[in-house]
Amino acid sequence: MRSQDTVALAAATPDRPQPYAELGLTSAEYARIREVLGRRPTDAELAIYSVMWSEHCSYKSSKAHLRQFAEKAPPTGALLAGIGHNAGVVDIGQGYAVTFKIESHNHPSYVEPFQGAATGVGGIVRDILAMGARPVAVMDALRFGPADAPDTRRVLPGVVGGISFYGNCLGLPNIGGELAFDPCYAGNPLVNALCVGVLRRGDLKLAVAQGPGNKVVIFGSRTGPDGIGGASVLASASFGGSGEGAKRPSVQVGDPFMEKLLVECCLQLYAAQLVVGIQDLGAAGVSCATTELAAGGRVGMRVDLDAVPLRDAALGPAEILMSESQERMMAIVEPACVGRFMEICARWDVPAEVIGEVTGTGRLEMTWRGELIVDIPPGSAADDGPVYHRSAQRPAGHSELAADDPSRLPRPASGAELRAGLLALLASPDAADKAWVTEQYDSYVRGDTVLAAPQDAGLVRIDERTGLGVALATDGNSRYTLLDPYAGAQLALAEAYRNVAATGARPLAVTNCMNFGSPEDPAVMWQFAAAVRGLADACATLGVPVTGGNVSFYNQTGGVAIHPTPVVGVLGVHDDVRRRLALGFAGAGASVLLLGRTTAEFGGSLWARVAHGHLGGRPPRVDLDAERRLAEVFAAGSAGGLLAAAHDLSDGGLAVGLAECCLAGRVGCTVTLPGDPFTSLFSESAARAVVAVRPGCEAAFAELCADREVPAAVLGTTGGGGLTVTDGFSISLDELGAAYRQTLPALFG
Amino acid sequence: MTARVGVVTFPGSLDEKDAARAVRLAGGEAVPLWHAEPDLHGVDAVILPGGFSYGDYLRCGAIARFAPVMTELVPAARAGLPVLGICNGFQILCEAHLLPGALTRNRGLRFVSKDVRLRIEGTATPWTRLYSGGQEITAVLKSGEGAYVAGPATLAELGARSRVVARYAGANPNGSADGIAGICNEAGNVVGLMPHPEHAVDTLTGPSADGLGFFASILLAAARA
């Protein structure tokens, strides 16, 4: 074994070859590191730059585009912390703020579904915790390959089991999310986890190291060899590693019990005012936390890596720096507070250790066995990574795809055909009942869950006295986005916005997870650029800023990328959750109304896919002004107590929407379709919803819709034991329920 | 003076906030008890809440049984102090041998979170006296290891001595023996229940308010004591 690589040795041996390529750095990036340092990097420094300048941590391919989210952000006084922090923080009034974010854990969840998904939950919860907030709920947006594919039977139960295991044990209600299937996700499942947390407005914490002399404390789980991306490289002789080519798990293993202790411990530390700055340890572990804390405070930091508590004493410094062991945090603590800090950690049985201190040098210095092995400007790793303006080009065949309009497809016409079409859609895995999944998630814990799956949005009470709450929904239709990434991203936002509004909440802020193929493919980059532009433009129009999010590239197997899949999360504020709107028809005798304008829009529709396996044409037209007016109708209808039910229409159109209202409330309805039956039932025109108006409130609601120029067509009334379409067909609740409920259990047991 | 009901927090307890809220909604005072303190603070009754005490490592409830607070709780329970163990609390009571039998992995081996119908069969306990015999209520089941098992002799005795407090009405959700959802000790003061009545105290956040009866019952019992 070779002796330790040190700063002094690096200066003395400038020509020593280094495995930068194996660590994912280009020769130009390597040259830039040498330029920044004025010498070659040490092994440990190379480890830091390789993870911090990775696509995952540096956003080097996406940064140039993501700037639009800030540049085009609508003016709002609600944003307390925006893009660039662990999560965005929004003022929701009454002295409360909420922080929320969605993040991907796609690749680990394919390799090891259970732990991959579990640690995805753990990671996003720590992001929220690091903002000074108590995490209060989670959601998951999931995409898998074909529901009946053998590998989906491996991946889906594992992912759901992992989310269930981690979230349930952590005591966070799972209040909703998405589940969709498409062949494009075979080999590239998407696991996007969202967490929302609550804090008092003044209690915001930031990842900023301040005050030379303050101590750097690492606390939580001990550091082990798990999740080291380049383990095989690190273990090789040329990198001065420790192992004998040891195979180490590249997917981290989660301990939700430790995370629960860490949550309670942190909240107590915050309450006792013992924390100057805090950062969670996620991707890139100690490398990321130290460089970001120091860069955030524009200070220096001295760290003794020997002091990091280890689970495996054989770990070398580069491995400690790159380890992604879960359930760890790093805090900056005033020397006088360290004793009390340690007492609280001990109360929660959380290991904690002082590993360094803040300095005024502006350098991040690390020692190992008494020798200096890292000496870098922290901002060079944390903030000044490479930025690429990658080339973008419209994918080959895209204009043919857009021209392949579904209008040529044979359509059902008779009552019997329409009836069969509805049942086929309802039984398709995308539309079918998700109880097989959601019954594995605790949605009740903490006792503040007002709405959870299968409702349009999750709704959590924040204040028991006033009824203040927050609603959350995530959406994203990758068929639409494939056909038109600009419009598809806007439709994702529009749907999440509409889902939140449908509870009676006022949409306030946005998070997003951009799941795409390789940024090195100009066709993917074209999709990405258009989707970001579309989302930024739509956020500006709707007045809801993007507060943070995540980009996941390289979701592709071989040369085939997934459909571009922006998943958009919208957060809304509900002034009084006791007035929330739910989707189920609650009783007989209420008028059923269709809100919004329906035209024949079948491009990317669920009908085209289920009935014909077709994907082509144009996605539904985006009408953001109509979305905003519809949201106002929901808010006023909720506040005025006019509505008995409300449900957004999306995949499967009015047909699926009405069936869901009937099944959720176990109350049927009889409706007369306002136009061409096929278009009325299956079109996926946006900015639409179905509502049930409380008896006696019809006139008031009609006036409300007229004031806001929202078309409202009376379809019929609730009641009876089935869904009846006048002059068309009738389906009993039992038959609807059977079609809806049997699909996932039949596939997954 | 209103009744004081202790709610124990172990590392990994999750539903203590809900249990305390249920006590307050019923009109009582919830007193937080800490696992590491062998002190019951003179409470009139104790709730062991749901959660994953000590991560459910080794076996659900197996480590919590040895917590310092249990050194006070176990003799007090044997002397008649009313104790309600909900979900993980039920598992802890079995591990502590205050209740017979054990809770094992659900049939189907998956975590089950759903609203369930329960039939209250034992109304002589201080936790259930406000229910009528055979009354059906809706509460929340959420557990991975909720299948009650016991030997034939124990099951026969539980049935014969009216110690089955609640059974699942309708389909058995987790494979519990004889559809048992909750039992009590010989004296009736110690009750273990797998479903969560504290999540069914308000129709805004739960499927019903049926569970409030457990908390109202204990306040009544404490007032009479």
Chai-1 contact restraints between the chains, C-beta under 6 A:
chainA,res_idxA,chainB,res_idxB,connection_type,confidence,min_distance_angstrom,max_distance_angstrom,comment,restraint_id
A,S164,B,F111,contact,1.0,0.0,6.0,A-B,restraint_1
A,C169,B,F52,contact,1.0,0.0,6.0,A-B,restraint_2
A,G171,B,L14,contact,1.0,0.0,6.0,A-B,restraint_3
A,F257,B,G12,contact,1.0,0.0,6.0,A-B,restraint_4
A,F257,B,G55,contact,1.0,0.0,6.0,A-B,restraint_5
A,K260,B,G12,contact,1.0,0.0,6.0,A-B,restraint_6
A,L261,B,P11,contact,1.0,0.0,6.0,A-B,restraint_7
A,E439,B,S113,contact,1.0,0.0,6.0,A-B,restraint_8
A,E439,B,K114,contact,1.0,0.0,6.0,A-B,restraint_9
A,Q440,B,R110,contact,1.0,0.0,6.0,A-B,restraint_10
A,Q440,B,F111,contact,1.0,0.0,6.0,A-B,restraint_11
A,D442,B,S113,contact,1.0,0.0,6.0,A-B,restraint_12
A,D442,B,K142,contact,1.0,0.0,6.0,A-B,restraint_13
A,Y444,B,V140,contact,1.0,0.0,6.0,A-B,restraint_14
A,Y444,B,H199,contact,1.0,0.0,6.0,A-B,restraint_15
A,V445,B,L14,contact,1.0,0.0,6.0,A-B,restraint_16
A,G447,B,D18,contact,1.0,0.0,6.0,A-B,restraint_17
A,G447,B,R21,contact,1.0,0.0,6.0,A-B,restraint_18
A,G447,B,T205,contact,1.0,0.0,6.0,A-B,restraint_19
A,T449,B,T205,contact,1.0,0.0,6.0,A-B,restraint_20
A,V450,B,L204,contact,1.0,0.0,6.0,A-B,restraint_21
